[in-house]
Amino acid sequence: MPNDEGWLVHNGSYPSGHTANFFGIAYVLADLRPERAPQLLERANQGGISRLIVGVHWASDVAAGRMVAASVFEYLKKDPEYQEQFRKAKAEVDFLLSQISE
């Protein structure tokens, strides 16, 4: 954390877990609603930037958090259990959206 530079000299910096969470959720939602992907990813980006504003991370920490989320998401998409759960979630979202548009 930038405010703890003395401590970090001996321990280093870490990926932002909050940013990884913001982007992990955004990637799943963007996969469910591709037409909303730009807005979802921008919201995740703003969440990451908030970690800089409050002074708890450096920009590289936020970038690393985003990379962690992207890597985990790519791995997760190959998992058969995730694929099954995603298929069910997509069907539910599509059904709910069809009810709203009618």
Buried (B, 14 or more C-beta within 10 A) or exposed (E): BEEEEEEBEEEEEEBBBBBBBBBBBBBBBBBBBEEEBEEBBEBBBEBBBBBBEEEBBBEEBBBBBBBBBBEBBEEBEEEEEBEEEBEEBEEEEEEEEEEEEE
